[in-house]
Amino acid sequence: MAAVSVRMSESIITLVLFALLVPVAVLPWVHRQYRRHGRLRGWSAVVAAAGALYGCALVAFTLFPLPDVTGEFCASRSTRDYWQPRPFASLDDIAAAGYSPTSPAFLQVALNVVLFVPLGFLLRYRFRRGVVAATAMGLLVSLAVEATQGTAVFGLYPCPYRIADVDDLMTNTAGALVGWLLARWVGRRLPAAVPEPVADTGPPGLARRGLAFAGDLLTLSLAQFACRAVLVLVGEGTGAHRLTEVAVSDWFGAALGVLVPVVATVVVPLLRADRATPGQVAFALALVDARTGGTAPARAVVLRFVVWWLPVLLLISTGHSGVVFFAAVVVGLAARSRADRRSLPGLISTTDTTTARVLRSERACPTFRTPEFNARNKPES
């Protein structure tokens, strides 16, 4: 039962890490797309997202499934036994299986080739790399994968649990080359993978603003999880089990539930000229004074926290996350019904959400106004 409990715990940790870390790891990439291209939509967004997901899948394939490490598990394992340095040894395994295309040995080789085809394809189609560079990159990535497996995740595990095979280097590299050749043939028939840059000066859509809000929630969850995880690791690593008890206590969780959101949604925006929360930073958004188009005043940030973030945090802390989703949809629909697309928190705090590009232009040239801003803020007759 203890072993089952450990495996379940590791599965839960894996799920939590991927549910939080993967989306948050994508946020810097989203920010870069808006900074470089001024947009994130259409085919180019699909290609870029596919690349990010492929990277996550490659990491998962390298590390998981995590083993249940016990004394018995490591007793018969040595690092030397988990390095296979003889080239073409996999061909002997295929021959022993009668050259059957359905044998595990054949499927293993085929999987190693297929696994790196997307890498070569993206290097040619998305990043315009030549055949030599793409092949070399496939080799280097495969070498990193095999080194991670052969060294038991660089010593994080007491003994290896995956084999580092020189044949994998060859088949992975071959897969990257096949992917590059495929992209050379297919890529010219596909739309452009990189969009032409545009000026990010139009009013941000509700979908973009909603995703920024989701990014904030993910960031808050990860920050709280990371604080607890650090305390547990330090406590268990130094023998200070009191830190572990603090990390898992209800009062510490409640304190984090207050401190982290206040820092992210009040302190961070007040320290920034664009008054943006972490999620808004990722999506290149800014909070401005609805009357002047300049930087929103500090009182507006505090007021938005009171009328929006505080109720959201109270609902989440009491287990009503579904109500938060419903409230966000209602607020978004209400904003959509307005010509200026301003939300209820924006109306109460006299603020508007614009793009970081617009705010930078306004700060550089105080007379800068986009036609959309002028239309939204035209005085009533």
C-alpha positions as CSV (number, residue, x, y, z in Angstrom):
1,M,0.0,0.0,0.0
2,A,2.9,2.4,0.8
3,A,4.3,1.9,-2.7
4,V,0.9,2.6,-4.3
5,S,0.6,5.7,-2.2
6,V,4.1,6.9,-3.3
7,R,3.2,6.3,-7.0
8,M,-0.1,8.2,-6.6
9,S,1.7,11.1,-4.9
10,E,4.2,11.3,-7.8
11,S,1.4,11.2,-10.3
12,I,-0.3,14.0,-8.5
13,I,2.9,16.1,-8.4
14,T,3.5,15.4,-12.1
15,L,-0.1,16.5,-12.9
16,V,0.2,19.7,-10.8
17,L,3.6,20.6,-12.2
18,F,2.4,20.2,-15.8
19,A,-0.9,21.9,-15.2
20,L,0.9,24.9,-13.8
21,L,4.4,25.0,-15.2
22,V,3.6,24.4,-18.8
23,P,1.1,27.3,-19.2
24,V,3.2,29.7,-17.1
25,A,6.3,28.7,-19.2
26,V,4.4,29.6,-22.3
27,L,3.6,33.1,-21.0
28,P,7.1,34.6,-21.7
29,W,6.8,33.1,-25.2
30,V,3.4,34.8,-25.6
31,H,4.9,38.1,-24.5
32,R,7.7,37.8,-27.1
33,Q,5.2,37.1,-29.9
34,Y,3.4,40.3,-29.1
35,R,6.6,42.3,-28.7
36,R,8.0,41.1,-32.0
37,H,5.0,40.7,-34.2
38,G,2.2,42.7,-32.6
39,R,-0.2,39.8,-32.7
40,L,-0.9,36.2,-31.8
41,R,-3.5,34.7,-34.1
42,G,-4.1,32.6,-37.1
43,W,-1.8,30.0,-38.6
44,S,1.4,31.5,-37.2
45,A,0.0,31.1,-33.7
46,V,-0.9,27.5,-34.3
47,V,2.6,26.7,-35.6
48,A,4.3,28.5,-32.6
49,A,2.0,26.8,-30.1
50,A,2.7,23.4,-31.7
51,G,6.4,24.1,-31.2
52,A,5.9,24.9,-27.5
53,L,3.7,21.8,-27.0
54,Y,6.3,19.6,-28.8
55,G,9.0,20.9,-26.5
56,C,6.9,20.0,-23.4
57,A,6.2,16.5,-24.9
58,L,9.9,16.0,-25.5
59,V,10.7,16.8,-21.9
60,A,7.9,14.5,-20.7
61,F,9.2,11.7,-22.8
62,T,12.7,12.1,-21.4
63,L,11.7,12.1,-17.7
64,F,8.5,10.2,-17.3
65,P,7.2,7.8,-16.0
66,L,9.0,8.5,-12.7
67,P,10.0,5.3,-10.9
68,D,9.2,4.3,-7.4
69,V,12.8,4.4,-6.1
70,T,13.4,2.0,-3.2
71,G,16.4,0.2,-1.8
72,E,15.5,-2.9,-3.8
73,F,15.0,-0.8,-6.9
74,C,18.6,0.5,-6.9
75,A,20.3,-2.6,-5.5
76,S,20.7,-4.2,-8.9
77,R,21.3,-1.1,-11.0
78,S,24.5,0.7,-11.8
79,T,25.1,3.6,-14.1
80,R,27.4,1.5,-16.4
81,D,24.6,-1.0,-17.1
82,Y,22.3,1.7,-18.4
83,W,24.7,3.0,-21.1
84,Q,24.5,1.2,-24.4
85,P,27.6,2.3,-26.4
86,R,27.5,-0.3,-29.2
87,P,26.3,1.1,-32.5
88,F,23.5,-0.8,-34.4
89,A,22.7,-3.1,-31.4
90,S,19.1,-2.3,-32.1
91,L,19.4,-4.1,-35.5
92,D,20.3,-7.3,-33.6
93,D,17.1,-7.0,-31.6
94,I,15.0,-6.4,-34.7
95,A,16.7,-9.5,-36.4
96,A,16.0,-11.6,-33.3
97,A,12.3,-10.6,-33.5
98,G,12.2,-11.9,-37.1
99,Y,12.2,-8.4,-38.7
100,S,8.6,-8.0,-37.7
101,P,7.3,-4.4,-38.2
102,T,5.1,-5.0,-35.1
103,S,7.8,-6.2,-32.8
104,P,8.7,-3.9,-29.8
105,A,12.3,-3.6,-31.1
106,F,11.2,-2.3,-34.5
107,L,8.6,0.0,-33.0
108,Q,11.2,1.4,-30.6
109,V,13.5,2.4,-33.5
110,A,10.6,3.8,-35.5
111,L,9.4,5.8,-32.5
112,N,12.8,7.3,-32.1
113,V,12.8,8.5,-35.7
114,V,9.3,9.8,-35.6
115,L,9.9,11.6,-32.3
116,F,12.4,14.0,-33.8
117,V,10.7,14.6,-37.2
118,P,8.7,17.6,-35.7
119,L,12.0,19.1,-34.5
120,G,13.6,19.0,-38.0
121,F,10.4,20.2,-39.6
122,L,10.1,23.2,-37.3
123,L,13.8,24.1,-37.7
124,R,13.3,24.3,-41.4
125,Y,9.8,25.7,-41.6
126,R,9.6,28.0,-38.6
127,F,13.2,29.0,-38.0
128,R,14.6,28.7,-41.5
129,R,17.6,26.7,-40.5
130,G,19.8,24.9,-43.1
131,V,20.2,21.1,-43.3
132,V,23.5,21.1,-41.5
133,A,22.3,23.2,-38.6
134,A,19.0,21.2,-38.3
135,T,20.9,17.9,-38.2
136,A,23.4,19.2,-35.7
137,M,20.6,20.5,-33.5
138,G,18.8,17.1,-33.7
139,L,22.1,15.5,-32.6
140,L,22.6,17.9,-29.7
141,V,19.0,17.6,-28.4
142,S,19.2,13.8,-28.6
143,L,22.5,13.9,-26.8
144,A,20.9,16.0,-24.0
145,V,18.0,13.5,-23.8
146,E,20.3,10.5,-23.6
147,A,22.6,12.2,-21.0
148,T,19.6,13.0,-18.9
149,Q,18.4,9.4,-18.9
150,G,21.8,7.8,-18.5
151,T,22.9,10.0,-15.6
152,A,19.6,9.4,-13.7
153,V,18.5,13.0,-14.3
154,F,22.0,14.3,-13.6
155,G,22.1,12.6,-10.2
156,L,18.7,13.7,-8.9
157,Y,17.8,10.0,-8.7
158,P,20.1,7.6,-6.8
159,C,20.2,5.2,-9.7
160,P,19.3,5.2,-13.4
161,Y,15.9,4.1,-14.6
162,R,16.2,4.8,-18.4
163,I,18.8,3.4,-20.8
164,A,21.1,5.8,-22.7
165,D,21.5,4.2,-26.1
166,V,23.9,5.3,-28.9
167,D,21.4,4.0,-31.4
168,D,18.9,6.5,-30.1
169,L,21.4,9.3,-31.0
170,M,21.5,8.0,-34.6
171,T,17.7,7.4,-35.0
172,N,16.8,10.7,-33.4
173,T,19.2,12.6,-35.6
174,A,17.9,10.8,-38.7
175,G,14.4,11.8,-37.6
176,A,15.4,15.5,-37.5
177,L,16.9,15.2,-41.0
178,V,13.7,13.5,-42.3
179,G,11.7,16.3,-40.7
180,W,13.9,19.0,-42.4
181,L,13.5,17.3,-45.8
182,L,9.7,17.0,-45.3
183,A,9.5,20.7,-44.4
184,R,11.4,21.6,-47.6
185,W,8.8,19.7,-49.6
186,V,5.7,20.6,-47.7
187,G,6.6,23.9,-46.2
188,R,6.4,25.9,-49.5
189,R,2.7,24.7,-49.8
190,L,1.8,26.0,-46.3
191,P,1.1,29.6,-45.2
192,A,3.9,31.6,-43.7
193,A,5.0,30.3,-40.3
194,V,6.1,33.8,-39.1
195,P,3.6,36.6,-39.4
196,E,4.5,40.0,-40.8
197,P,4.9,42.5,-37.9
198,V,2.0,44.9,-37.4
199,A,1.6,47.9,-35.1
200,D,0.0,46.7,-31.9
201,T,-2.0,49.8,-31.5
202,G,-5.6,48.6,-31.9
203,P,-7.8,48.1,-28.8
204,P,-7.1,44.7,-27.3
205,G,-10.0,42.2,-27.8
206,L,-11.9,40.6,-25.0
207,A,-10.3,37.2,-25.7
208,R,-6.8,38.7,-25.2
209,R,-7.9,40.4,-22.0
210,G,-9.5,37.2,-20.7
211,L,-6.4,35.2,-21.4
212,A,-4.4,37.7,-19.5
213,F,-6.7,37.2,-16.5
214,A,-6.3,33.5,-16.8
215,G,-2.5,34.0,-16.9
216,D,-2.7,36.0,-13.6
217,L,-4.6,33.1,-12.0
218,L,-2.0,30.6,-13.2
219,T,0.8,32.8,-12.0
220,L,-0.8,33.2,-8.5
221,S,-1.3,29.4,-8.2
222,L,2.3,28.7,-9.3
223,A,3.8,31.3,-6.9
224,Q,1.9,29.8,-3.9
225,F,2.8,26.3,-4.9
226,A,6.5,27.3,-5.3
227,C,6.6,28.9,-1.9
228,R,5.3,25.7,-0.3
229,A,7.6,23.5,-2.4
230,V,10.7,25.5,-1.4
231,L,9.9,25.2,2.3
232,V,9.3,21.5,2.0
233,L,12.6,20.9,0.1
234,V,14.6,23.0,2.5
235,G,12.9,21.4,5.5
236,E,13.5,17.8,4.3
237,G,16.9,18.5,3.0
238,T,18.2,20.1,6.2
239,G,16.2,18.0,8.6
240,A,14.3,21.1,9.8
241,H,10.9,19.3,9.7
242,R,9.3,22.3,11.3
243,L,9.5,24.1,7.9
244,T,7.6,21.2,6.3
245,E,4.9,21.5,8.9
246,V,4.6,25.2,8.2
247,A,4.4,24.6,4.5
248,V,1.5,22.3,4.7
249,S,-0.3,24.2,7.5
250,D,-3.7,25.8,6.8
251,W,-2.6,29.2,8.3
252,F,0.4,29.4,5.9
253,G,-1.8,28.6,3.0
254,A,-4.2,31.3,4.0
255,A,-1.3,33.8,4.4
256,L,0.0,33.0,1.0
257,G,-3.5,33.3,-0.4
258,V,-3.5,36.9,0.7
259,L,0.2,38.0,0.3
260,V,0.9,36.6,-3.2
261,P,-2.2,38.1,-4.8
262,V,-1.6,41.5,-3.2
263,V,2.0,41.5,-4.5
264,A,0.9,40.4,-8.0
265,T,-2.1,42.6,-8.5
266,V,-1.2,45.7,-6.4
267,V,2.5,45.9,-5.6
268,V,3.8,44.8,-9.0
269,P,1.4,47.1,-11.0
270,L,2.2,50.1,-8.7
271,L,5.9,49.6,-9.5
272,R,5.4,49.5,-13.2
273,A,4.7,52.4,-15.5
274,D,2.1,50.4,-17.4
275,R,0.3,49.3,-14.2
276,A,0.1,45.8,-15.6
277,T,-0.3,42.6,-13.6
278,P,1.9,39.6,-14.6
279,G,-0.8,38.2,-16.9
280,Q,-1.2,41.5,-18.6
281,V,2.6,41.9,-19.0
282,A,2.6,38.5,-20.8
283,F,0.0,39.7,-23.3
284,A,1.6,43.1,-23.7
285,L,-1.4,45.0,-22.1
286,A,-1.4,48.2,-20.1
287,L,-3.8,50.0,-17.8
288,V,-4.3,53.7,-18.6
289,D,-6.4,56.5,-17.4
290,A,-9.6,56.5,-19.5
291,R,-9.7,60.3,-19.6
292,T,-6.1,61.1,-20.6
293,G,-4.7,57.9,-22.1
294,G,-1.7,58.2,-19.8
295,T,-0.5,56.0,-16.9
296,A,-3.4,55.1,-14.6
297,P,-3.1,56.6,-11.1
298,A,-2.2,54.5,-8.1
299,R,-5.6,54.8,-6.6
300,A,-7.1,53.2,-9.7
301,V,-4.9,50.1,-9.2
302,V,-6.0,49.8,-5.5
303,L,-9.7,50.4,-6.5
304,R,-9.5,47.6,-9.2
305,F,-8.1,45.3,-6.6
306,V,-11.0,46.1,-4.2
307,V,-13.8,45.8,-6.8
308,W,-12.4,42.8,-8.8
309,W,-9.5,40.9,-7.4
310,L,-10.6,40.8,-3.8
311,P,-14.0,39.2,-4.6
312,V,-12.2,36.8,-7.0
313,L,-9.8,35.7,-4.3
314,L,-12.5,35.3,-1.7
315,L,-14.5,33.1,-4.1
316,I,-11.4,31.0,-4.9
317,S,-10.4,30.6,-1.2
318,T,-13.9,29.4,-0.4
319,G,-13.9,26.8,-3.1
320,H,-16.1,28.7,-5.6
321,S,-13.8,28.8,-8.6
322,G,-16.7,28.0,-10.9
323,V,-18.4,31.2,-9.8
324,V,-15.2,33.1,-10.7
325,F,-15.4,31.7,-14.3
326,F,-19.1,32.6,-14.5
327,A,-18.4,36.1,-13.2
328,A,-15.5,36.6,-15.7
329,V,-17.9,35.6,-18.5
330,V,-20.6,37.9,-17.3
331,V,-18.1,40.8,-17.0
332,G,-16.8,40.1,-20.5
333,L,-20.2,39.9,-22.1
334,A,-21.2,43.2,-20.4
335,A,-18.0,44.8,-21.8
336,R,-18.8,43.4,-25.2
337,S,-22.2,45.1,-25.2
338,R,-20.5,48.5,-24.8
339,A,-19.1,50.4,-27.8
340,D,-15.9,51.2,-25.9
341,R,-15.5,47.6,-24.6
342,R,-14.7,48.8,-21.1
343,S,-15.4,46.4,-18.2
344,L,-17.1,47.1,-14.9
345,P,-13.8,47.3,-13.0
346,G,-12.6,49.7,-15.6
347,L,-15.7,51.9,-15.4
348,I,-15.5,52.0,-11.6
349,S,-11.8,52.8,-11.5
350,T,-12.0,55.1,-14.5
351,T,-9.4,53.1,-16.4
352,D,-9.1,51.5,-19.8
353,T,-7.1,48.5,-21.0
354,T,-4.8,49.2,-24.0
355,T,-1.7,47.7,-25.5
356,A,1.8,48.4,-24.1
357,R,2.7,49.8,-27.5
358,V,0.1,52.5,-27.2
359,L,1.2,53.5,-23.7
360,R,4.8,53.7,-24.8
361,S,3.9,55.9,-27.7
362,E,1.8,58.1,-25.4
363,R,4.7,58.5,-23.0
364,A,7.1,59.3,-25.8
365,C,4.7,61.7,-27.5
366,P,2.0,63.0,-25.2
367,T,-0.2,64.0,-28.2
368,F,-0.3,60.4,-29.5
369,R,-3.8,59.0,-29.8
370,T,-5.0,56.1,-31.9
371,P,-8.2,56.6,-33.8
372,E,-9.8,53.8,-31.7
373,F,-8.9,55.7,-28.5
374,N,-10.3,58.9,-29.8
375,A,-13.5,57.2,-30.8
376,R,-13.9,55.5,-27.5
377,N,-13.3,58.8,-25.5
378,K,-15.1,61.3,-27.7
379,P,-17.0,63.7,-25.5
380,E,-20.8,63.4,-25.5
381,S,-22.6,66.3,-27.1
